[in-house]
Amino acid sequence: MLRNVRHKSDNGFKTSFPDLVAMTYFDVHQSIVSITNRQANWRRWQVLLHSNMSKVYTSVRSLNKRQPVLI
């Protein structure tokens, strides 16, 4: 995903400063984006789980009200 910005210069294989800044910014940006995506997915999953659990809970309660459950 990251392009290889390391290129030959006078002093060997140093990256130029602007390329280094761009790479660092890109890395930081990518990590922030992945973290926020993970948090958003987790929140969505939590909401889904909670809504489904409340549905199951209410349906079980209504079933229990209709007839006693014999175990």
MITIDO-444004 format. One record per residue (C-alpha): residue number from 1; chain; x, y, z. Coordinates in Angstrom, 1 decimal. Layout:
<recs>
+-----+-------+--------+--------+--------+
:   n : chain :     px :     py :     pz :
+-----+-------+--------+--------+--------+
: NUM :     A :      X :      Y :      Z :
...
+-----+-------+--------+--------+--------+
</recs>
This chain:
<recs>
+-----+-------+--------+--------+--------+
:   n : chain :     px :     py :     pz :
+-----+-------+--------+--------+--------+
:   1 :     A :    0.0 :    0.0 :    0.0 :
:   2 :     A :    2.8 :    2.4 :    0.9 :
:   3 :     A :    4.8 :    3.3 :   -2.1 :
:   4 :     A :    8.6 :    2.9 :   -1.8 :
:   5 :     A :    9.9 :    6.4 :   -1.5 :
:   6 :     A :   13.5 :    5.4 :   -0.6 :
:   7 :     A :   15.7 :    6.4 :   -3.5 :
:   8 :     A :   19.4 :    6.7 :   -4.2 :
:   9 :     A :   20.9 :   10.1 :   -3.3 :
:  10 :     A :   24.4 :   11.4 :   -2.8 :
:  11 :     A :   24.7 :   10.0 :    0.7 :
:  12 :     A :   23.6 :    6.4 :    0.1 :
:  13 :     A :   20.0 :    5.4 :    0.7 :
:  14 :     A :   18.5 :    8.2 :    2.8 :
:  15 :     A :   15.0 :    9.3 :    2.2 :
:  16 :     A :   14.5 :   13.0 :    1.5 :
:  17 :     A :   12.8 :   15.0 :    4.3 :
:  18 :     A :    9.6 :   15.8 :    2.5 :
:  19 :     A :    9.2 :   12.1 :    1.5 :
:  20 :     A :    9.8 :   11.1 :    5.1 :
:  21 :     A :    7.2 :   13.6 :    6.4 :
:  22 :     A :    4.7 :   12.4 :    3.8 :
:  23 :     A :    5.3 :    8.7 :    4.7 :
:  24 :     A :    5.0 :    9.5 :    8.5 :
:  25 :     A :    1.8 :   11.4 :    7.9 :
:  26 :     A :    0.4 :    8.6 :    5.7 :
:  27 :     A :    1.2 :    6.0 :    8.4 :
:  28 :     A :   -0.4 :    8.0 :   11.2 :
:  29 :     A :   -3.4 :    8.8 :    9.1 :
:  30 :     A :   -3.9 :    5.1 :    8.1 :
:  31 :     A :   -3.6 :    4.0 :   11.8 :
:  32 :     A :   -6.1 :    6.7 :   12.9 :
:  33 :     A :   -8.5 :    5.7 :   10.2 :
:  34 :     A :   -8.2 :    2.0 :   11.0 :
:  35 :     A :   -8.7 :    2.7 :   14.8 :
:  36 :     A :  -11.8 :    4.8 :   14.1 :
:  37 :     A :  -13.2 :    2.2 :   11.8 :
:  38 :     A :  -12.7 :   -0.5 :   14.4 :
:  39 :     A :  -14.4 :    1.7 :   17.0 :
:  40 :     A :  -17.3 :    2.4 :   14.7 :
:  41 :     A :  -17.7 :   -1.3 :   13.9 :
:  42 :     A :  -17.6 :   -2.2 :   17.6 :
:  43 :     A :  -20.2 :    0.4 :   18.4 :
:  44 :     A :  -22.5 :   -0.8 :   15.6 :
:  45 :     A :  -22.0 :   -4.4 :   16.8 :
:  46 :     A :  -22.8 :   -3.4 :   20.3 :
:  47 :     A :  -26.0 :   -1.6 :   19.3 :
:  48 :     A :  -27.0 :   -4.5 :   17.2 :
:  49 :     A :  -26.4 :   -6.9 :   20.1 :
:  50 :     A :  -28.3 :   -4.8 :   22.6 :
:  51 :     A :  -31.3 :   -4.4 :   20.3 :
:  52 :     A :  -31.4 :   -8.1 :   19.5 :
:  53 :     A :  -31.0 :   -9.0 :   23.2 :
:  54 :     A :  -33.9 :   -6.7 :   24.2 :
:  55 :     A :  -36.0 :   -8.2 :   21.5 :
:  56 :     A :  -35.2 :  -11.7 :   22.7 :
:  57 :     A :  -35.9 :  -10.7 :   26.3 :
:  58 :     A :  -39.2 :   -9.1 :   25.5 :
:  59 :     A :  -40.3 :  -12.1 :   23.4 :
:  60 :     A :  -39.3 :  -14.5 :   26.2 :
:  61 :     A :  -41.2 :  -12.5 :   28.7 :
:  62 :     A :  -44.3 :  -12.4 :   26.6 :
:  63 :     A :  -44.0 :  -16.2 :   26.2 :
:  64 :     A :  -43.6 :  -16.6 :   29.9 :
:  65 :     A :  -46.7 :  -14.5 :   30.5 :
:  66 :     A :  -48.8 :  -16.7 :   28.1 :
:  67 :     A :  -47.9 :  -20.0 :   29.6 :
:  68 :     A :  -45.7 :  -21.3 :   32.4 :
:  69 :     A :  -42.5 :  -22.9 :   31.1 :
:  70 :     A :  -42.0 :  -26.4 :   32.5 :
:  71 :     A :  -38.3 :  -27.5 :   32.7 :
+-----+-------+--------+--------+--------+
</recs>
